[in-house]
Amino acid sequence: MTGVLGLATLAVAVAAATFMLIIREIHLRALDTRVSNAVLGIPDRSDSKDLVGWLSSVGTRYTRFYAQENLHELRMILQSAGFNHYRMLPIWLGFKMVSTFVFPIAAFTLSQILGRPFSDVMIFTLLGVAIGIMGPRLILWFLKRRFDAAIRLGTPDTIDLLVVCSEAGMGLESALERVAEEMRETNPAVTHVLRGLLDDLRILPNRADAFEKLAATSEGLRRFGTMVSQSLQYGTPLSQALRSIAVDLRRERITKLEERAHKLGAKLTVPMVLFLLPAMFVILGGSPFLHLIRTFSDLGK
């Protein structure tokens, strides 16, 4: 029973991952087609007939069932995961609505095909409901965590490059564009964030608003966005502010590494108790125990 549930859970997880990869591939191909048509001057006649467009239409229909606070929170989460929340919000809502119904139906159909009893069918169906509801949230949480980790890893190097560019006499926008180009291969997440910042600087009427929006993107960029916004507001030297941010971020990284190193001893206690101590007991106590058994057997004779 437990093995069947484990196999069903694994199958549903693999199906969800495959579905997400298919959606991403279809989205990229449709985007490439629209860009090519726009460059060649061909009018777009797709009318959102692909899967992504269909999910977007479904999510748009069900947006009215969500409160504005929940939509705003979901937009912030999508933005923190590296997505364009204006386009991705209806697609994500559509995916959530579809997964809520698809996974229970798939689990029910699979249990019927396998010929399981009614109790197992109900368990599979409830498991499909749970995965359909919690699966998109877990996927979004994983993407957000991975994006935030990439931003934290690349922020000190990005700020150092910005310091070099600012001291070389480059303006803010040209420095950001140069750094985004340099970080494209090593850290695509940082490049994506800097490209979005450049777009906001060119569109928004106030630069401080663009950096405040950047600060809300990721926890690793919160201090950078806040300090640059204050530097632009009060007229302090930008290179000095960036250098202080880089020093603070590297100090925080070293502190976290030291904290993880101090926790390593406590974390090694459980594996040592489970794997090392039984082997030591066998090695140290095995020979005397065998001699004791042999002595009692000789006494019995």
matplotlib code that plots the C-alpha trace (Angstrom):
import matplotlib.pyplot as plt

x = [0.0, 2.8, 4.8, 1.9, 1.3, 4.9, 4.9, 1.7, 3.2, 6.4, 4.4, 2.3, 5.4, 7.1, 3.9, 3.8, 7.4, 6.9, 3.9, 5.8, 8.6, 6.2, 4.5, 7.9, 8.9, 5.6, 5.9, 9.4, 8.6, 5.5, 7.5, 10.2, 7.6, 6.0, 9.4, 10.3, 7.0, 7.4, 10.9, 9.7, 6.6, 4.2, 1.0, 0.4, -2.5, -2.0, -4.7, -3.3, -4.2, -1.3, -1.4, 0.0, -2.6, -5.3, -4.0, -3.8, -7.5, -8.6, -6.6, -8.1, -11.6, -11.0, -9.1, -12.3, -12.6, -9.3, -9.1, -6.9, -4.6, -4.0, -3.4, -0.9, 0.9, 1.0, 2.4, 5.2, 6.0, 6.1, 8.4, 10.6, 10.8, 12.1, 8.9, 7.2, 4.1, 2.0, 2.1, 2.7, -0.1, -3.0, -1.0, -0.2, -3.8, -4.9, -2.3, -3.6, -7.2, -6.3, -4.1, -6.8, -9.1, -6.5, -4.6, -7.6, -9.1, -5.7, -5.3, -8.9, -8.4, -5.0, -6.5, -9.4, -7.0, -4.9, -8.1, -7.6, -10.4, -12.7, -10.7, -7.5, -9.4, -10.5, -7.0, -5.5, -8.2, -7.5, -3.8, -4.4, -6.5, -3.7, -1.0, -3.2, -3.7, -0.3, 1.8, 1.8, 2.6, 5.6, 6.9, 6.6, 8.3, 11.2, 11.6, 11.6, 14.2, 16.5, 16.2, 16.8, 19.9, 21.3, 20.7, 22.4, 25.4, 25.9, 25.0, 28.5, 30.2, 27.6, 28.2, 32.0, 31.6, 29.3, 31.9, 34.6, 32.2, 31.2, 34.9, 35.7, 33.3, 30.4, 26.8, 24.4, 22.4, 25.5, 27.1, 24.1, 23.9, 27.6, 27.4, 24.3, 26.3, 29.2, 27.0, 25.0, 27.1, 28.0, 24.6, 21.6, 19.3, 21.3, 21.2, 17.5, 17.1, 19.4, 17.6, 14.3, 15.9, 17.0, 13.6, 12.1, 14.7, 13.7, 9.9, 9.2, 9.2, 11.2, 14.4, 13.8, 10.6, 12.6, 15.1, 12.3, 10.7, 14.1, 14.4, 11.1, 12.3, 14.7, 16.0, 19.5, 18.8, 16.8, 19.8, 21.2, 18.0, 17.3, 20.8, 21.1, 17.6, 18.8, 22.1, 20.2, 17.8, 20.4, 23.2, 25.9, 28.7, 27.4, 30.7, 31.1, 27.6, 28.1, 31.5, 30.0, 27.2, 29.7, 31.7, 28.6, 27.3, 30.6, 30.8, 27.3, 28.3, 31.3, 29.2, 26.7, 29.4, 30.9, 27.4, 26.9, 30.4, 29.5, 26.2, 28.1, 29.2, 25.6, 24.3, 26.9, 25.7, 22.7, 24.6, 27.3, 24.8, 23.0, 25.9, 29.2, 28.3, 26.6, 29.7, 32.0, 29.8, 30.0, 33.7, 34.5, 31.9, 31.7, 34.9, 34.2, 30.7, 31.8, 34.4, 31.7, 29.4, 32.2, 33.0, 29.4, 29.2, 32.4, 31.0, 27.8, 29.9]
y = [0.0, 2.4, 1.5, 2.1, 5.5, 6.3, 5.3, 7.3, 10.4, 10.1, 9.7, 12.7, 14.8, 13.7, 14.6, 18.0, 18.7, 17.5, 19.7, 22.8, 22.1, 21.7, 25.0, 26.7, 25.3, 26.3, 29.8, 30.3, 29.0, 31.3, 34.2, 33.6, 33.4, 36.7, 38.4, 37.1, 38.2, 41.6, 42.0, 40.9, 43.1, 40.1, 40.7, 38.5, 36.1, 33.6, 35.1, 33.3, 29.8, 28.1, 26.5, 29.5, 31.8, 29.4, 29.3, 33.1, 33.3, 30.9, 32.8, 36.1, 34.7, 33.6, 36.7, 38.3, 35.5, 36.7, 39.7, 42.6, 41.9, 38.3, 39.4, 42.0, 39.4, 36.9, 39.6, 40.3, 36.6, 36.2, 39.2, 37.8, 34.5, 36.4, 36.5, 39.4, 39.5, 41.5, 38.6, 35.7, 36.4, 35.2, 32.3, 31.2, 31.5, 29.5, 26.8, 26.7, 26.3, 23.6, 21.6, 21.7, 19.6, 17.7, 16.0, 14.5, 13.3, 11.8, 10.1, 8.7, 7.4, 5.9, 4.1, 2.8, 1.5, -0.3, -1.9, -0.8, -1.1, 1.8, 2.9, 3.2, 5.1, 7.6, 7.9, 8.5, 11.1, 13.0, 12.8, 14.2, 17.1, 17.9, 17.8, 19.9, 22.6, 22.6, 21.7, 25.1, 26.8, 24.5, 25.0, 28.8, 28.6, 26.5, 28.9, 31.9, 30.4, 29.4, 32.9, 34.6, 32.4, 33.3, 37.0, 36.7, 35.0, 37.5, 40.8, 41.5, 40.9, 43.1, 45.9, 45.7, 46.0, 49.0, 50.6, 50.1, 51.5, 54.5, 55.3, 55.1, 57.9, 56.0, 57.1, 55.0, 53.6, 52.9, 51.2, 49.1, 48.1, 47.2, 45.1, 43.3, 42.4, 41.2, 39.1, 37.4, 34.3, 33.9, 34.9, 35.2, 36.1, 39.2, 40.1, 39.7, 42.0, 44.7, 44.6, 45.2, 48.0, 49.7, 49.4, 51.0, 53.8, 54.6, 54.4, 55.6, 59.4, 59.1, 57.0, 56.5, 54.5, 52.2, 51.4, 50.9, 48.4, 46.7, 46.5, 44.6, 42.1, 40.2, 40.2, 40.3, 43.6, 45.3, 47.2, 48.0, 49.5, 51.5, 52.9, 53.9, 55.5, 57.5, 58.4, 59.8, 61.6, 63.3, 63.7, 61.5, 59.9, 56.8, 54.9, 55.4, 54.0, 51.1, 50.2, 50.2, 48.0, 45.5, 45.4, 44.8, 42.0, 40.2, 40.5, 39.1, 36.2, 35.4, 35.6, 33.1, 30.7, 30.9, 30.2, 27.2, 25.9, 26.2, 24.3, 21.5, 19.8, 19.6, 18.3, 15.6, 14.2, 12.4, 10.6, 9.7, 8.1, 6.3, 5.0, 5.3, 4.2, 0.9, -0.1, 0.8, -1.3, -4.2, -3.9, -3.4, -5.7, -8.4, -10.3, -10.4, -11.5, -14.3, -15.4, -15.3, -17.5, -20.0, -20.1, -20.9, -23.5, -25.2, -25.1, -26.8, -29.7]
z = [0.0, 0.9, -2.1, -4.4, -2.9, -3.3, -6.9, -7.5, -5.9, -7.9, -11.1, -10.4, -9.5, -12.8, -14.7, -13.1, -13.9, -17.5, -17.8, -16.6, -19.0, -21.9, -21.0, -20.8, -24.2, -25.9, -24.3, -25.6, -29.1, -29.3, -28.1, -30.7, -33.4, -32.4, -32.2, -35.7, -37.1, -35.5, -37.0, -40.5, -40.3, -40.4, -38.3, -35.4, -36.2, -33.4, -31.3, -28.3, -29.6, -27.8, -24.4, -22.7, -24.2, -23.1, -19.6, -19.6, -20.7, -18.0, -15.4, -16.5, -16.1, -12.6, -11.5, -10.1, -7.5, -5.9, -3.5, -4.5, -1.5, -2.6, -6.2, -5.0, -2.9, -5.8, -8.1, -5.6, -5.3, -9.1, -9.4, -6.6, -8.6, -11.7, -13.7, -15.4, -13.2, -15.7, -18.1, -15.7, -13.2, -15.4, -16.7, -13.2, -12.0, -15.0, -14.2, -10.6, -11.7, -14.3, -11.9, -9.2, -11.6, -13.7, -11.0, -9.1, -12.4, -13.4, -10.0, -10.2, -13.7, -12.8, -9.8, -11.9, -14.6, -12.0, -10.6, -7.1, -4.5, -3.6, -0.6, -2.6, -5.3, -2.7, -1.3, -4.8, -5.5, -2.3, -3.0, -6.4, -4.9, -2.5, -5.2, -7.5, -4.8, -3.2, -6.3, -8.0, -4.6, -4.0, -7.6, -7.2, -3.8, -5.3, -8.2, -5.9, -3.6, -6.5, -8.0, -4.6, -4.1, -7.5, -6.7, -3.3, -4.9, -7.7, -5.9, -4.4, -7.8, -9.5, -7.1, -7.5, -11.2, -10.8, -8.5, -11.2, -13.9, -11.8, -11.0, -14.7, -15.3, -16.7, -16.0, -14.0, -16.9, -19.1, -16.0, -15.4, -19.1, -19.1, -15.9, -17.2, -20.3, -18.3, -15.9, -18.7, -18.7, -15.1, -13.5, -15.8, -12.8, -12.1, -15.8, -15.9, -12.8, -14.2, -17.6, -15.8, -13.8, -17.0, -18.4, -15.3, -15.3, -18.8, -18.3, -14.8, -14.2, -11.0, -10.6, -6.9, -7.8, -10.1, -7.3, -4.7, -7.1, -7.4, -3.6, -3.6, -6.1, -3.9, -0.4, -1.7, -3.6, -0.9, 0.6, -2.8, -4.1, -0.9, -0.6, -4.3, -4.0, -1.0, -2.8, -5.8, -3.5, -1.3, -3.9, -2.1, -4.2, -5.8, -5.8, -2.1, -1.4, -3.7, -2.1, 1.4, 0.2, -1.3, 1.9, 4.0, 1.7, 1.7, 5.5, 5.8, 3.5, 5.6, 8.8, 7.3, 6.3, 9.8, 11.2, 9.0, 10.0, 13.7, 13.1, 11.3, 14.6, 15.9, 12.5, 12.4, 15.7, 14.1, 11.3, 13.8, 16.2, 13.4, 11.3, 13.2, 16.7, 15.7, 13.7, 16.6, 19.0, 16.6, 16.2, 19.9, 21.4, 18.7, 19.6, 23.4, 22.8, 20.5, 23.1, 25.8, 23.7, 23.1, 26.8, 27.7, 25.1, 26.4, 29.9, 28.7, 27.4]

ax = plt.figure().add_subplot(projection="3d")
ax.plot(x, y, z, "-o")
ax.set_aspect("equal")
plt.show()
